[in-house]
Amino acid sequence: MALTFFDTGRVARDLYAAASQKAGPEGAGAAMSQVLRPIIAHDALSVVATDPATGLGLGCFSFWHQYEPALVTALVMHRYLDGDPYRPAALAGLRTPAAVVGPTGGGPPDPWIGRVLAEHGAGSELRLLIEDVHGVWGSLALLRCAGACPFTQDDVQRAVRLRPALVAALRRYATAGPLCPAAPPLAAGVVTVGSDHRIKAISPQAKEWLGQLRGGHTIPGWVTEPFLVALSLSARARARDGDAWTPLVCTPPAVCGRWMTFLGEPLDEEGAGDVALVVQGTVADLVLPSFCAWYGITPRERDTLGALRTGEAVKQIARHLGLSPYTVNDHLKALFRKTGAGGRDELIAALTR
């Protein structure tokens, strides 16, 4: 089948409009699926957003359509415990960061994936890293039911051509929310995940945070548990391998009206016992890299923003950074334009509330 031609700008606008629907979690995912189905036929869709600052795989927001929760949980466990050969880090090492998994995938052998897909009525899955020159912004997964024609290399090429539209839609969505939260901040909370990869305890404060996360219009309630388990598994991997991804997730305000940070920390050196997941609001040093990534803030603009947080005047910032006051003012204007901030106070508040 010949490649389908489409208008990248229009697809990006349609995906953003679909993601922004206030029709509930399933409604947004279904609308995104409807946009992509004429390009690549599929029966289920998953779009998981990350940002280049925090690494691969741990989504900060996501959209789902027709994926069974049990299948998602099984795929999460396979990624971290069984060394899924098609996990995001493996795709990142490919010349084309996409693969078809299932009986006819044609890549590294993985008998488990074909079996688990079949158990959940699926035949094949197409996986794509959503990336550009700045890094990885998430992943797209499309599923076809058992008995349907498996995904082909033509489908993979169509998916690859979708990357600019997907990046544009996700970045626009992430930066369309409020810059500063209107509600007062909540206290930090803790979730404990046991060695059996089950949630053992949730503090009252963490329940409040998770309630806000579930209250967003894009994330189904069932996603919370596999997300927390994945974060704990990432923390265990980090304890065993210092080069593994830092178990940190920064969720932008578009999801539930404020920045949320999730940080995993094993309670033993080997990462074999319990894992504590700290759930809290804006912590400037944690959020700043993700904030700059989503808003397209350059390294020099980031330096200016960092100095701004200390309350320095323009001339002091200029001396500190070895720049002229005119250049600092240009950086400030760019920061206000990119973030929509009305002034330095609002910009500082976005990183401290």
TORKOL-4160 file (C-alpha; in steps of 0.2 Angstrom, whole numbers, padded with zeros to 4 digits, m for minus):
353
<pt num="1" X="0000" Y="0000" Z="0000"/>
<pt num="2" X="0007" Y="0017" Z="m0005"/>
<pt num="3" X="0011" Y="0030" Z="0009"/>
<pt num="4" X="m0004" Y="0041" Z="0014"/>
<pt num="5" X="m0001" Y="0060" Z="0011"/>
<pt num="6" X="m0007" Y="0072" Z="0024"/>
<pt num="7" X="m0005" Y="0090" Z="0030"/>
<pt num="8" X="0007" Y="0089" Z="0045"/>
<pt num="9" X="0001" Y="0106" Z="0051"/>
<pt num="10" X="m0017" Y="0101" Z="0050"/>
<pt num="11" X="m0014" Y="0085" Z="0059"/>
<pt num="12" X="m0005" Y="0094" Z="0073"/>
<pt num="13" X="m0020" Y="0106" Z="0075"/>
<pt num="14" X="m0033" Y="0092" Z="0075"/>
<pt num="15" X="m0023" Y="0082" Z="0088"/>
<pt num="16" X="m0022" Y="0097" Z="0099"/>
<pt num="17" X="m0040" Y="0100" Z="0097"/>
<pt num="18" X="m0044" Y="0082" Z="0101"/>
<pt num="19" X="m0032" Y="0082" Z="0117"/>
<pt num="20" X="m0040" Y="0098" Z="0123"/>
<pt num="21" X="m0058" Y="0091" Z="0123"/>
<pt num="22" X="m0067" Y="0091" Z="0140"/>
<pt num="23" X="m0076" Y="0075" Z="0136"/>
<pt num="24" X="m0068" Y="0065" Z="0149"/>
<pt num="25" X="m0052" Y="0053" Z="0148"/>
<pt num="26" X="m0059" Y="0041" Z="0135"/>
<pt num="27" X="m0066" Y="0056" Z="0125"/>
<pt num="28" X="m0049" Y="0064" Z="0122"/>
<pt num="29" X="m0041" Y="0047" Z="0118"/>
<pt num="30" X="m0055" Y="0042" Z="0106"/>
<pt num="31" X="m0054" Y="0059" Z="0097"/>
<pt num="32" X="m0035" Y="0057" Z="0094"/>
<pt num="33" X="m0038" Y="0040" Z="0088"/>
<pt num="34" X="m0051" Y="0047" Z="0076"/>
<pt num="35" X="m0038" Y="0059" Z="0069"/>
<pt num="36" X="m0025" Y="0046" Z="0066"/>
<pt num="37" X="m0036" Y="0031" Z="0060"/>
<pt num="38" X="m0037" Y="0037" Z="0042"/>
<pt num="39" X="m0018" Y="0038" Z="0041"/>
<pt num="40" X="m0014" Y="0021" Z="0051"/>
<pt num="41" X="m0029" Y="0010" Z="0054"/>
<pt num="42" X="m0029" Y="0004" Z="0072"/>
<pt num="43" X="m0041" Y="m0003" Z="0086"/>
<pt num="44" X="m0033" Y="0005" Z="0101"/>
<pt num="45" X="m0022" Y="0020" Z="0104"/>
<pt num="46" X="m0010" Y="0026" Z="0118"/>
<pt num="47" X="0000" Y="0043" Z="0117"/>
<pt num="48" X="0012" Y="0045" Z="0132"/>
<pt num="49" X="0020" Y="0062" Z="0134"/>
<pt num="50" X="0038" Y="0064" Z="0141"/>
<pt num="51" X="0050" Y="0078" Z="0140"/>
<pt num="52" X="0069" Y="0078" Z="0135"/>
<pt num="53" X="0074" Y="0083" Z="0152"/>
<pt num="54" X="0067" Y="0069" Z="0162"/>
<pt num="55" X="0071" Y="0054" Z="0150"/>
<pt num="56" X="0061" Y="0040" Z="0142"/>
<pt num="57" X="0046" Y="0030" Z="0147"/>
<pt num="58" X="0039" Y="0038" Z="0162"/>
<pt num="59" X="0024" Y="0048" Z="0155"/>
<pt num="60" X="0020" Y="0065" Z="0163"/>
<pt num="61" X="0003" Y="0064" Z="0154"/>
<pt num="62" X="m0006" Y="0052" Z="0143"/>
<pt num="63" X="m0021" Y="0049" Z="0132"/>
<pt num="64" X="m0029" Y="0031" Z="0130"/>
<pt num="65" X="m0042" Y="0023" Z="0119"/>
<pt num="66" X="m0047" Y="0005" Z="0120"/>
<pt num="67" X="m0032" Y="m0002" Z="0129"/>
<pt num="68" X="m0036" Y="m0014" Z="0142"/>
<pt num="69" X="m0029" Y="m0009" Z="0160"/>
<pt num="70" X="m0023" Y="m0027" Z="0163"/>
<pt num="71" X="m0013" Y="m0027" Z="0146"/>
<pt num="72" X="m0005" Y="m0010" Z="0151"/>
<pt num="73" X="0000" Y="m0017" Z="0168"/>
<pt num="74" X="0007" Y="m0032" Z="0160"/>
<pt num="75" X="0017" Y="m0022" Z="0147"/>
<pt num="76" X="0024" Y="m0011" Z="0161"/>
<pt num="77" X="0030" Y="m0026" Z="0171"/>
<pt num="78" X="0038" Y="m0034" Z="0155"/>
<pt num="79" X="0047" Y="m0018" Z="0151"/>
<pt num="80" X="0056" Y="m0017" Z="0168"/>
<pt num="81" X="0057" Y="m0035" Z="0174"/>
<pt num="82" X="0059" Y="m0045" Z="0158"/>
<pt num="83" X="0070" Y="m0033" Z="0147"/>
<pt num="84" X="0057" Y="m0029" Z="0134"/>
<pt num="85" X="0068" Y="m0028" Z="0118"/>
<pt num="86" X="0056" Y="m0015" Z="0111"/>
<pt num="87" X="0056" Y="m0003" Z="0126"/>
<pt num="88" X="0058" Y="0015" Z="0123"/>
<pt num="89" X="0077" Y="0015" Z="0127"/>
<pt num="90" X="0079" Y="0001" Z="0114"/>
<pt num="91" X="0069" Y="0010" Z="0101"/>
<pt num="92" X="0080" Y="0026" Z="0104"/>
<pt num="93" X="0095" Y="0016" Z="0098"/>
<pt num="94" X="0087" Y="0011" Z="0081"/>
<pt num="95" X="0090" Y="0022" Z="0066"/>
<pt num="96" X="0071" Y="0023" Z="0064"/>
<pt num="97" X="0064" Y="0023" Z="0082"/>
<pt num="98" X="0049" Y="0012" Z="0078"/>
<pt num="99" X="0044" Y="m0006" Z="0078"/>
<pt num="100" X="0030" Y="m0018" Z="0076"/>
<pt num="101" X="0028" Y="m0030" Z="0090"/>
<pt num="102" X="0019" Y="m0047" Z="0090"/>
<pt num="103" X="0020" Y="m0063" Z="0080"/>
<pt num="104" X="0026" Y="m0054" Z="0064"/>
<pt num="105" X="0037" Y="m0040" Z="0071"/>
<pt num="106" X="0053" Y="m0046" Z="0063"/>
<pt num="107" X="0064" Y="m0038" Z="0076"/>
<pt num="108" X="0072" Y="m0046" Z="0091"/>
<pt num="109" X="0063" Y="m0062" Z="0097"/>
<pt num="110" X="0051" Y="m0060" Z="0111"/>
<pt num="111" X="0039" Y="m0074" Z="0113"/>
<pt num="112" X="0031" Y="m0066" Z="0128"/>
<pt num="113" X="0024" Y="m0051" Z="0119"/>
<pt num="114" X="0015" Y="m0062" Z="0106"/>
<pt num="115" X="0007" Y="m0072" Z="0120"/>
<pt num="116" X="0001" Y="m0058" Z="0131"/>
<pt num="117" X="m0006" Y="m0048" Z="0116"/>
<pt num="118" X="m0016" Y="m0064" Z="0111"/>
<pt num="119" X="m0022" Y="m0066" Z="0129"/>
<pt num="120" X="m0030" Y="m0049" Z="0128"/>
<pt num="121" X="m0037" Y="m0051" Z="0110"/>
<pt num="122" X="m0023" Y="m0041" Z="0101"/>
<pt num="123" X="m0013" Y="m0046" Z="0086"/>
<pt num="124" X="0001" Y="m0033" Z="0084"/>
<pt num="125" X="0006" Y="m0017" Z="0091"/>
<pt num="126" X="0015" Y="m0003" Z="0083"/>
<pt num="127" X="0027" Y="0008" Z="0094"/>
<pt num="128" X="0035" Y="0024" Z="0090"/>
<pt num="129" X="0046" Y="0036" Z="0099"/>
<pt num="130" X="0039" Y="0054" Z="0097"/>
<pt num="131" X="0055" Y="0064" Z="0095"/>
<pt num="132" X="0064" Y="0079" Z="0086"/>
<pt num="133" X="0081" Y="0087" Z="0086"/>
<pt num="134" X="0078" Y="0092" Z="0104"/>
<pt num="135" X="0075" Y="0075" Z="0111"/>
<pt num="136" X="0060" Y="0063" Z="0115"/>
<pt num="137" X="0043" Y="0070" Z="0119"/>
<pt num="138" X="0034" Y="0054" Z="0121"/>
<pt num="139" X="0028" Y="0038" Z="0113"/>
<pt num="140" X="0014" Y="0032" Z="0102"/>
<pt num="141" X="0007" Y="0015" Z="0102"/>
<pt num="142" X="m0006" Y="0008" Z="0091"/>
<pt num="143" X="m0015" Y="m0009" Z="0093"/>
<pt num="144" X="m0024" Y="m0020" Z="0081"/>
<pt num="145" X="m0035" Y="m0034" Z="0086"/>
<pt num="146" X="m0032" Y="m0052" Z="0084"/>
<pt num="147" X="m0037" Y="m0058" Z="0066"/>
<pt num="148" X="m0034" Y="m0041" Z="0059"/>
<pt num="149" X="m0019" Y="m0038" Z="0046"/>
<pt num="150" X="m0003" Y="m0035" Z="0057"/>
<pt num="151" X="0005" Y="m0018" Z="0055"/>
<pt num="152" X="0017" Y="m0017" Z="0041"/>
<pt num="153" X="0033" Y="m0007" Z="0036"/>
<pt num="154" X="0022" Y="0005" Z="0027"/>
<pt num="155" X="0012" Y="0008" Z="0043"/>
<pt num="156" X="0029" Y="0011" Z="0052"/>
<pt num="157" X="0034" Y="0024" Z="0039"/>
<pt num="158" X="0017" Y="0033" Z="0041"/>
<pt num="159" X="0020" Y="0033" Z="0059"/>
<pt num="160" X="0037" Y="0040" Z="0057"/>
<pt num="161" X="0030" Y="0054" Z="0047"/>
<pt num="162" X="0018" Y="0059" Z="0060"/>
<pt num="163" X="0032" Y="0064" Z="0073"/>
<pt num="164" X="0032" Y="0082" Z="0069"/>
<pt num="165" X="0013" Y="0083" Z="0071"/>
<pt num="166" X="0013" Y="0074" Z="0087"/>
<pt num="167" X="0028" Y="0084" Z="0094"/>
<pt num="168" X="0019" Y="0100" Z="0090"/>
<pt num="169" X="0002" Y="0094" Z="0097"/>
<pt num="170" X="0010" Y="0088" Z="0114"/>
<pt num="171" X="0020" Y="0104" Z="0116"/>
<pt num="172" X="0005" Y="0115" Z="0113"/>
<pt num="173" X="m0005" Y="0105" Z="0125"/>
<pt num="174" X="0008" Y="0105" Z="0139"/>
<pt num="175" X="0010" Y="0124" Z="0138"/>
<pt num="176" X="m0008" Y="0129" Z="0135"/>
<pt num="177" X="m0013" Y="0127" Z="0154"/>
<pt num="178" X="m0012" Y="0140" Z="0167"/>
<pt num="179" X="0006" Y="0146" Z="0171"/>
<pt num="180" X="0003" Y="0148" Z="0189"/>
<pt num="181" X="m0010" Y="0138" Z="0200"/>
<pt num="182" X="m0025" Y="0148" Z="0207"/>
<pt num="183" X="m0027" Y="0136" Z="0222"/>
<pt num="184" X="m0015" Y="0136" Z="0237"/>
<pt num="185" X="m0001" Y="0123" Z="0237"/>
<pt num="186" X="m0004" Y="0106" Z="0245"/>
<pt num="187" X="0008" Y="0097" Z="0257"/>
<pt num="188" X="0019" Y="0084" Z="0250"/>
<pt num="189" X="0013" Y="0066" Z="0251"/>
<pt num="190" X="0021" Y="0049" Z="0250"/>
<pt num="191" X="0016" Y="0032" Z="0242"/>
<pt num="192" X="0024" Y="0016" Z="0247"/>
<pt num="193" X="0026" Y="0002" Z="0234"/>
<pt num="194" X="0032" Y="m0015" Z="0241"/>
<pt num="195" X="0044" Y="m0028" Z="0234"/>
<pt num="196" X="0029" Y="m0037" Z="0226"/>
<pt num="197" X="0026" Y="m0021" Z="0216"/>
<pt num="198" X="0010" Y="m0018" Z="0224"/>
<pt num="199" X="0005" Y="m0001" Z="0232"/>
<pt num="200" X="0006" Y="m0004" Z="0251"/>
<pt num="201" X="0001" Y="0014" Z="0258"/>
<pt num="202" X="m0004" Y="0031" Z="0252"/>
<pt num="203" X="m0003" Y="0046" Z="0264"/>
<pt num="204" X="m0018" Y="0057" Z="0265"/>
<pt num="205" X="m0008" Y="0071" Z="0256"/>
<pt num="206" X="m0004" Y="0059" Z="0242"/>
<pt num="207" X="m0022" Y="0055" Z="0241"/>
<pt num="208" X="m0026" Y="0073" Z="0238"/>
<pt num="209" X="m0013" Y="0074" Z="0224"/>
<pt num="210" X="m0019" Y="0059" Z="0216"/>
<pt num="211" X="m0036" Y="0065" Z="0217"/>
<pt num="212" X="m0031" Y="0080" Z="0207"/>
<pt num="213" X="m0022" Y="0070" Z="0194"/>
<pt num="214" X="m0037" Y="0059" Z="0192"/>
<pt num="215" X="m0048" Y="0074" Z="0191"/>
<pt num="216" X="m0039" Y="0079" Z="0175"/>
<pt num="217" X="m0050" Y="0077" Z="0159"/>
<pt num="218" X="m0036" Y="0066" Z="0150"/>
<pt num="219" X="m0030" Y="0053" Z="0162"/>
<pt num="220" X="m0042" Y="0038" Z="0166"/>
<pt num="221" X="m0042" Y="0033" Z="0184"/>
<pt num="222" X="m0035" Y="0016" Z="0181"/>
<pt num="223" X="m0019" Y="0023" Z="0174"/>
<pt num="224" X="m0013" Y="0029" Z="0191"/>
<pt num="225" X="m0008" Y="0012" Z="0198"/>
<pt num="226" X="0003" Y="0006" Z="0183"/>
<pt num="227" X="0011" Y="0023" Z="0183"/>
<pt num="228" X="0016" Y="0023" Z="0201"/>
<pt num="229" X="0022" Y="0005" Z="0199"/>
<pt num="230" X="0032" Y="0010" Z="0184"/>
<pt num="231" X="0040" Y="0024" Z="0194"/>
<pt num="232" X="0044" Y="0012" Z="0208"/>
<pt num="233" X="0052" Y="0000" Z="0195"/>
<pt num="234" X="0062" Y="0014" Z="0188"/>
<pt num="235" X="0068" Y="0019" Z="0205"/>
<pt num="236" X="0074" Y="0001" Z="0208"/>
<pt num="237" X="0083" Y="0001" Z="0192"/>
<pt num="238" X="0092" Y="0017" Z="0196"/>
<pt num="239" X="0097" Y="0009" Z="0213"/>
<pt num="240" X="0105" Y="m0006" Z="0203"/>
<pt num="241" X="0113" Y="0005" Z="0189"/>
<pt num="242" X="0118" Y="0023" Z="0192"/>
<pt num="243" X="0117" Y="0026" Z="0173"/>
<pt num="244" X="0098" Y="0022" Z="0173"/>
<pt num="245" X="0085" Y="0035" Z="0171"/>
<pt num="246" X="0082" Y="0046" Z="0186"/>
<pt num="247" X="0065" Y="0041" Z="0193"/>
<pt num="248" X="0057" Y="0058" Z="0191"/>
<pt num="249" X="0041" Y="0064" Z="0183"/>
<pt num="250" X="0036" Y="0082" Z="0181"/>
<pt num="251" X="0018" Y="0084" Z="0176"/>
<pt num="252" X="0014" Y="0102" Z="0168"/>
<pt num="253" X="m0001" Y="0112" Z="0174"/>
<pt num="254" X="m0011" Y="0108" Z="0158"/>
<pt num="255" X="m0015" Y="0091" Z="0167"/>
<pt num="256" X="m0023" Y="0097" Z="0183"/>
<pt num="257" X="m0020" Y="0115" Z="0185"/>
<pt num="258" X="m0002" Y="0115" Z="0193"/>
<pt num="259" X="0015" Y="0107" Z="0192"/>
<pt num="260" X="0016" Y="0090" Z="0200"/>
<pt num="261" X="0032" Y="0081" Z="0204"/>
<pt num="262" X="0034" Y="0062" Z="0207"/>
<pt num="263" X="0051" Y="0056" Z="0214"/>
<pt num="264" X="0055" Y="0038" Z="0218"/>
<pt num="265" X="0067" Y="0033" Z="0231"/>
<pt num="266" X="0071" Y="0015" Z="0236"/>
<pt num="267" X="0072" Y="0012" Z="0255"/>
<pt num="268" X="0087" Y="0001" Z="0254"/>
<pt num="269" X="0103" Y="0002" Z="0244"/>
<pt num="270" X="0099" Y="m0013" Z="0233"/>
<pt num="271" X="0082" Y="m0007" Z="0228"/>
<pt num="272" X="0074" Y="m0024" Z="0233"/>
<pt num="273" X="0063" Y="m0018" Z="0247"/>
<pt num="274" X="0050" Y="m0005" Z="0248"/>
<pt num="275" X="0050" Y="0011" Z="0237"/>
<pt num="276" X="0044" Y="0028" Z="0243"/>
<pt num="277" X="0036" Y="0039" Z="0230"/>
<pt num="278" X="0036" Y="0057" Z="0235"/>
<pt num="279" X="0021" Y="0067" Z="0227"/>
<pt num="280" X="0022" Y="0086" Z="0228"/>
<pt num="281" X="0020" Y="0102" Z="0219"/>
<pt num="282" X="0033" Y="0114" Z="0211"/>
<pt num="283" X="0050" Y="0111" Z="0217"/>
<pt num="284" X="0060" Y="0124" Z="0206"/>
<pt num="285" X="0076" Y="0114" Z="0204"/>
<pt num="286" X="0066" Y="0098" Z="0199"/>
<pt num="287" X="0054" Y="0107" Z="0188"/>
<pt num="288" X="0065" Y="0120" Z="0179"/>
<pt num="289" X="0073" Y="0108" Z="0166"/>
<pt num="290" X="0055" Y="0101" Z="0161"/>
<pt num="291" X="0048" Y="0119" Z="0161"/>
<pt num="292" X="0062" Y="0125" Z="0150"/>
<pt num="293" X="0060" Y="0110" Z="0138"/>
<pt num="294" X="0041" Y="0112" Z="0136"/>
<pt num="295" X="0042" Y="0131" Z="0133"/>
<pt num="296" X="0057" Y="0130" Z="0122"/>
<pt num="297" X="0068" Y="0141" Z="0133"/>
<pt num="298" X="0087" Y="0142" Z="0127"/>
<pt num="299" X="0101" Y="0139" Z="0139"/>
<pt num="300" X="0105" Y="0157" Z="0140"/>
<pt num="301" X="0087" Y="0161" Z="0144"/>
<pt num="302" X="0087" Y="0148" Z="0157"/>
<pt num="303" X="0102" Y="0155" Z="0165"/>
<pt num="304" X="0093" Y="0172" Z="0166"/>
<pt num="305" X="0078" Y="0163" Z="0173"/>
<pt num="306" X="0088" Y="0155" Z="0186"/>
<pt num="307" X="0096" Y="0172" Z="0192"/>
<pt num="308" X="0079" Y="0180" Z="0192"/>
<pt num="309" X="0073" Y="0167" Z="0205"/>
<pt num="310" X="0086" Y="0175" Z="0217"/>
<pt num="311" X="0078" Y="0192" Z="0216"/>
<pt num="312" X="0093" Y="0200" Z="0207"/>
<pt num="313" X="0090" Y="0216" Z="0197"/>
<pt num="314" X="0094" Y="0216" Z="0179"/>
<pt num="315" X="0111" Y="0224" Z="0181"/>
<pt num="316" X="0116" Y="0211" Z="0194"/>
<pt num="317" X="0110" Y="0197" Z="0183"/>
<pt num="318" X="0121" Y="0205" Z="0169"/>
<pt num="319" X="0136" Y="0205" Z="0180"/>
<pt num="320" X="0133" Y="0188" Z="0186"/>
<pt num="321" X="0131" Y="0180" Z="0169"/>
<pt num="322" X="0144" Y="0191" Z="0160"/>
<pt num="323" X="0131" Y="0199" Z="0149"/>
<pt num="324" X="0126" Y="0217" Z="0145"/>
<pt num="325" X="0109" Y="0223" Z="0153"/>
<pt num="326" X="0102" Y="0225" Z="0135"/>
<pt num="327" X="0105" Y="0206" Z="0132"/>
<pt num="328" X="0097" Y="0202" Z="0149"/>
<pt num="329" X="0082" Y="0212" Z="0145"/>
<pt num="330" X="0081" Y="0203" Z="0128"/>
<pt num="331" X="0081" Y="0187" Z="0137"/>
<pt num="332" X="0068" Y="0192" Z="0149"/>
<pt num="333" X="0057" Y="0198" Z="0134"/>
<pt num="334" X="0059" Y="0181" Z="0126"/>
<pt num="335" X="0054" Y="0172" Z="0143"/>
<pt num="336" X="0039" Y="0183" Z="0144"/>
<pt num="337" X="0034" Y="0180" Z="0126"/>
<pt num="338" X="0037" Y="0161" Z="0127"/>
<pt num="339" X="0028" Y="0158" Z="0143"/>
<pt num="340" X="0014" Y="0171" Z="0142"/>
<pt num="341" X="0020" Y="0178" Z="0159"/>
<pt num="342" X="0014" Y="0196" Z="0163"/>
<pt num="343" X="0030" Y="0200" Z="0172"/>
<pt num="344" X="0045" Y="0193" Z="0183"/>
<pt num="345" X="0034" Y="0190" Z="0198"/>
<pt num="346" X="0022" Y="0179" Z="0188"/>
<pt num="347" X="0037" Y="0170" Z="0180"/>
<pt num="348" X="0045" Y="0167" Z="0197"/>
<pt num="349" X="0028" Y="0161" Z="0205"/>
<pt num="350" X="0026" Y="0148" Z="0191"/>
<pt num="351" X="0042" Y="0139" Z="0198"/>
<pt num="352" X="0039" Y="0141" Z="0216"/>
<pt num="353" X="0020" Y="0138" Z="0219"/>
